[in-house]
Amino acid sequence: MPMYIQTVKESIHQMIDQIEDKAVLMHYRQLLEKEVNKLTNIDFFNTNEAEMVERAKVGVQSVEAGNTRSIEAFKKDVEAWKQQKGM
């Protein structure tokens, strides 16, 4: 692995270690899981109950904090996702 990539990874690890906001951490986790799933072809629907409960709790906290979007934006994202997945 090139030294630059290793340095970037170490920097990211250090930044993540400083974050205490659960919603922010879950967003990063989802982003990273998406990338890992692309690399390994793991079905992201295959989650255990504890993960689903945790995602639900983070989702509720996010809504309570006012982090919402319109139904139009949601539909647009779903359509883009479906196209990406070939559905």
C-alpha positions as CSV (number, residue, x, y, z in Angstrom):
1,M,0.0,0.0,0.0
2,P,1.5,3.4,-0.9
3,M,2.6,5.5,2.0
4,Y,0.2,8.3,1.2
5,I,-2.8,6.0,1.4
6,Q,-1.6,4.6,4.8
7,T,-1.2,8.2,6.1
8,V,-4.8,9.1,5.0
9,K,-6.2,6.0,6.6
10,E,-4.4,6.8,9.9
11,S,-5.7,10.3,9.8
12,I,-9.2,9.2,9.2
13,H,-9.0,6.7,12.1
14,Q,-7.7,9.6,14.4
15,M,-10.6,11.8,13.4
16,I,-13.2,9.1,13.9
17,D,-11.8,8.4,17.3
18,Q,-12.7,12.1,18.3
19,I,-16.3,12.0,17.1
20,E,-18.9,11.4,19.8
21,D,-22.0,12.2,17.8
22,K,-23.8,8.8,17.3
23,A,-25.7,10.0,14.2
24,V,-22.5,11.2,12.5
25,L,-20.7,8.0,13.2
26,M,-23.7,6.0,11.8
27,H,-23.6,8.0,8.6
28,Y,-19.9,7.3,8.2
29,R,-20.5,3.7,9.0
30,Q,-23.2,3.4,6.3
31,L,-20.9,5.2,3.8
32,L,-18.0,2.8,4.6
33,E,-20.3,-0.3,4.5
34,K,-21.6,0.8,1.1
35,E,-18.0,0.9,-0.2
36,V,-17.0,-2.4,1.4
37,N,-20.1,-4.0,0.0
38,K,-19.1,-2.8,-3.5
39,L,-15.8,-4.5,-3.0
40,T,-17.0,-7.7,-1.5
41,N,-20.5,-8.0,-3.0
42,I,-22.0,-8.5,0.5
43,D,-25.8,-8.2,0.6
44,F,-26.4,-5.1,2.7
45,F,-29.9,-6.4,3.5
46,N,-28.3,-9.2,5.5
47,T,-28.2,-7.5,8.9
48,N,-28.8,-8.8,12.3
49,E,-31.5,-7.6,14.7
50,A,-29.1,-5.6,16.9
51,E,-27.9,-3.7,13.8
52,M,-31.4,-2.9,12.7
53,V,-32.4,-1.7,16.2
54,E,-29.4,0.5,16.3
55,R,-30.1,2.0,12.9
56,A,-33.7,2.7,13.9
57,K,-32.6,4.4,17.1
58,V,-30.1,6.6,15.2
59,G,-32.8,7.3,12.6
60,V,-35.2,8.6,15.3
61,Q,-32.4,10.7,16.8
62,S,-31.7,12.2,13.4
63,V,-35.4,13.1,12.8
64,E,-35.6,14.6,16.3
65,A,-32.6,16.7,15.5
66,G,-34.4,18.0,12.4
67,N,-32.4,16.1,9.8
68,T,-35.2,15.3,7.4
69,R,-35.7,15.6,3.6
70,S,-38.8,16.0,1.4
71,I,-40.6,13.0,0.0
72,E,-39.6,14.2,-3.5
73,A,-35.9,14.0,-2.6
74,F,-36.4,10.6,-1.0
75,K,-38.1,9.3,-4.2
76,K,-35.3,10.6,-6.3
77,D,-32.7,8.9,-4.1
78,V,-34.7,5.6,-4.3
79,E,-34.9,5.8,-8.1
80,A,-31.2,6.5,-8.4
81,W,-30.4,3.6,-6.0
82,K,-32.7,1.2,-8.0
83,Q,-31.0,2.2,-11.3
84,Q,-27.6,1.7,-9.7
85,K,-28.7,-1.8,-8.6
86,G,-30.2,-2.6,-12.0
87,M,-33.8,-2.9,-10.7
